[in-house]
C-alpha cells in the first residue's frame, strides 16, 4: 500500500472514530507498528491529527480532509461518475466547475474528449472555475477557454472563496454547472462543510441553465453544514451504481434525473 493511500485510510478512520491506536492501524493496514508511528508523526507534523501516547486523535483540520488525501476514496466510482458527467456537455458549452476530487476528474475527462481536442474552429469549450488545480490542468488545452474567478485560496480544496470570488460570476451566464458536494439529500438539497465554499458554489449554480451534481453514493441522503442549492434546482444527479434504490426514487420523485454510472 502506497504511503498516501495509508495516510488517506488513517485520516478516514479518524474522521469516523475520532481516535486511532497504533496497533489497530497496523492490523487494519497490514503494516508494522513502526510504519504506523512514522506515518502518524508525519501527519501530526502537517497538523492533520494530534499524536497521543498510543496513537492519534482527531484534530480540527481532519474534519474536512485536504483534497490530496481524498483522491483514493471511491476512486473507481468517481472516475465513472466523471465520465458520465462529461458526456452530458456538448461542444461549445460554457461550464462552471467547482473544486473537489470528482469535479477534478470531470475536468480531466473533458480535457481528453476527442471531439473537443479535434475542434479546430476556435474554442471548443469554455470552463469557468474557482478551483486553481482545475484551471492549471485545463490551461494547457488550447481548445478550452479557461476562466478563473477571483478570491482567496482555501488550502483544503484549492478553491477560491471570499467576497471577491462571486464578482465575475455575476457578469456571466453558464450552460451547465457541474458541482461536487459533501452531501446531497432529497429533502435538503446539496451542501458543503464550509460556508465559504458553499457561497461560491451557490453563485455558480445560480448562473447556470442546468445544475449537474456529481456525488458518489456515500454522500447521498446526507446533510452538511451549508446549503449549495435546493433539490428543486438540481437538473441531474450523477452517482454510482451503489446508490440505494429508495434514495434514487426520492430524487426522481422531486424531478431530478438520476444517472447511476
TANORPE-V363105 format. One record per residue. N is the residue number from 1. RES is the residue in one letter. OMEGA is omega as a letter, one per 30 degrees, with the letter a starting at -180 (* if undefined). D_CENTER is the distance of its C-alpha to the mean C-alpha in Angstrom with 1 decimal. Layout:
n: {N	N}
res: {RES	RES}
omega: {OMEGA	OMEGA}
d_center: {D_CENTER	D_CENTER}
This chain:
n: {1	2	3	4	5	6	7	8	9	10	11	12	13	14	15	16	17	18	19	20	21	22	23	24	25	26	27	28	29	30	31	32	33	34	35	36	37	38	39	40	41	42	43	44	45	46	47	48	49	50	51	52	53	54	55	56	57	58	59	60	61	62	63	64	65	66	67	68	69	70	71	72	73	74	75	76	77	78	79	80	81	82	83	84	85	86	87	88	89	90	91	92	93	94	95	96	97	98	99	100	101	102	103	104	105	106	107	108	109	110	111	112	113	114	115	116	117	118	119	120	121	122	123	124	125	126	127	128	129	130	131	132	133	134	135	136	137	138	139	140	141	142	143	144	145	146	147	148	149	150	151	152	153	154	155	156	157	158	159	160	161	162	163	164	165	166	167	168	169	170	171	172	173	174	175	176	177	178	179	180	181	182	183	184	185	186	187	188	189	190	191	192	193	194	195	196	197	198	199	200	201	202	203	204	205	206	207	208	209	210	211	212	213	214	215	216	217	218	219	220	221	222	223	224	225	226	227	228	229	230	231	232	233	234	235	236	237	238	239	240	241	242	243	244	245	246	247	248	249	250	251	252	253	254	255	256	257	258	259	260	261}
res: {X	X	X	X	X	X	X	X	X	X	X	X	X	X	X	X	X	X	X	X	X	X	X	X	X	X	X	X	X	X	X	X	X	X	X	X	X	X	X	X	X	X	X	X	X	X	X	X	X	X	X	X	X	X	X	X	X	X	X	X	X	X	X	X	X	X	X	X	X	X	X	X	X	X	X	X	X	X	X	X	X	X	X	X	X	X	X	X	X	X	X	X	X	X	X	X	X	X	X	X	X	X	X	X	X	X	X	X	X	X	X	X	X	X	X	X	X	X	X	X	X	X	X	X	X	X	X	X	X	X	X	X	X	X	X	X	X	X	X	X	X	X	X	X	X	X	X	X	X	X	X	X	X	X	X	X	X	X	X	X	X	X	X	X	X	X	X	X	X	X	X	X	X	X	X	X	X	X	X	X	X	X	X	X	X	X	X	X	X	X	X	X	X	X	X	X	X	X	X	X	X	X	X	X	X	X	X	X	X	X	X	X	X	X	X	X	X	X	X	X	X	X	X	X	X	X	X	X	X	X	X	X	X	X	X	X	X	X	X	X	X	X	X	X	X	X	X	X	X	X	X	X	X	X	X	X	X	X	X	X	X}
omega: {a	a	a	l	l	a	l	l	a	a	l	l	l	l	a	a	a	l	l	l	a	a	l	a	l	a	a	a	l	l	a	l	l	l	l	a	l	l	a	l	a	l	l	l	l	l	l	l	l	a	l	a	a	a	a	l	a	l	a	a	a	a	l	a	l	a	a	l	l	a	a	a	a	a	a	a	a	l	l	l	a	l	a	a	a	l	a	a	l	l	l	a	l	a	l	l	l	a	l	a	a	l	l	l	l	l	a	l	l	a	a	l	a	a	l	a	a	a	a	a	l	a	l	a	l	l	l	a	l	a	a	l	l	l	a	a	a	a	a	a	a	a	l	l	a	l	a	l	l	l	a	a	l	a	a	a	a	l	l	a	l	a	l	a	a	a	a	a	l	a	a	l	a	l	a	l	l	a	l	a	l	a	l	a	a	a	a	l	a	a	l	l	a	a	l	l	a	a	l	l	l	l	l	a	a	a	a	l	l	l	l	l	l	a	l	a	l	a	a	l	a	l	l	a	a	a	l	l	l	a	l	a	a	l	a	l	l	a	a	a	l	l	l	a	a	l	l	l	l	l	a	l	l	l	l	l	a	l	l	a	*}
d_center: {23.5	21.9	21.7	18.0	17.6	20.2	18.5	15.2	17.5	19.6	16.9	15.5	19.2	19.8	17.0	18.8	22.4	22.7	25.1	25.5	28.9	29.7	31.7	29.1	26.4	29.0	29.8	26.3	25.3	28.8	29.4	32.1	32.2	32.8	29.5	27.7	29.6	28.7	25.0	25.2	27.3	24.8	21.8	24.2	25.2	21.6	21.8	19.1	21.8	25.4	28.0	30.8	34.0	32.8	29.1	26.3	25.0	21.7	21.4	19.6	17.0	15.8	14.8	11.3	11.0	10.7	8.1	11.1	11.8	8.8	9.4	12.2	10.9	11.4	11.5	14.0	12.5	9.3	11.8	13.9	11.5	10.7	14.5	15.3	13.3	14.7	18.1	18.0	18.3	22.0	23.4	24.2	21.3	19.6	15.8	13.5	9.9	7.7	5.7	2.6	4.1	4.6	5.5	7.2	8.9	9.9	11.4	13.3	14.6	15.8	17.4	19.5	20.6	24.3	25.3	23.5	24.7	28.2	28.3	31.1	31.9	29.7	26.0	24.3	21.0	19.9	16.3	15.7	12.8	12.4	10.4	13.3	11.9	11.3	14.7	16.3	15.6	16.8	19.7	21.8	21.8	24.9	24.2	21.0	21.6	18.8	18.9	17.2	17.5	19.3	18.5	18.1	15.4	13.5	13.6	10.9	8.1	10.6	10.4	13.9	15.0	18.5	21.3	21.5	18.0	19.0	22.4	21.8	19.8	23.1	24.9	23.0	22.3	19.5	20.0	16.5	13.3	10.3	7.6	4.3	5.9	7.3	10.3	12.3	16.0	19.0	20.8	18.5	15.9	12.2	11.6	9.8	11.5	12.5	15.0	14.8	11.2	12.1	15.2	13.9	11.4	14.6	16.6	14.6	15.0	18.6	19.5	18.4	20.9	18.4	15.0	12.8	10.1	8.1	7.8	9.7	13.0	12.5	10.8	13.6	16.5	15.0	15.3	13.7	15.7	15.0	15.0	13.1	15.4	18.0	18.0	20.9	18.8	16.4	18.1	16.2	13.8	12.7	12.4	14.4	18.1	18.0	17.3	20.4	22.9	23.8	20.4	20.1	23.6	22.7	20.1	22.6	25.3	23.4	23.4	19.8	19.9	18.0	17.4	17.2	16.5}
